[in-house]
């Protein structure tokens, strides 16, 4: 009977010891959001042209 219990204990220990390890955790890549700088050049040039035309018209 002792041999049967010992064999069962060894089988249980061996089956859990070699069951394998946990898989590596899945880590998601960070999301990178690029911010664009605000530019006033789109409105600045037309305003300068308008100011130059107004200055010429006032003379």
Helices and strands as residue ranges (DSSP letters): H 2-17, H 41-58
